[in-house]
């Protein structure tokens, strides 16, 4: 499928995503040789099918995944369930384990999602006094409100 190949190519070329607002994805596709109407159509299709994800906020960017991901549902699960999931151990490994479980065992895509959220400023490592150790905190309730 063309979208799958395009998404994989974008992920390989831009592993940390593309900084910019919504128009930047169309501009990126046009720079790759697609005419404007086709670039707009591809951008919509990539987003609709879960290969491209716009992450608004302090560091707005487009993130790409090699396989379709329902990022809204994943972020809601993180917001609701991640705190109860965290136990003892390495904070990055815990976050990856949580994401991997929600992505049907696909650890590579879980890494892509974690890196995208980190690049957009939605993940920070901080000390948790309740757990007496460092952990990851996911902070994006304002984005969830935008998608509501």
Buried (B, 14 or more C-beta within 10 A) or exposed (E): EEBEEBBBEBBEEBEEBBEBEEEBBBBBBBEEEBEEEEBBBBBEBBBEBBBBBBBBBEEBBBBBBBBBBEBBEBBBBBBEEBBEEBEEEEBBEBBBBBBBEBBEEBEEBBBBBBBBBBBBBBBEEEEBEEEEEEBBBBBBEEBEEEEE
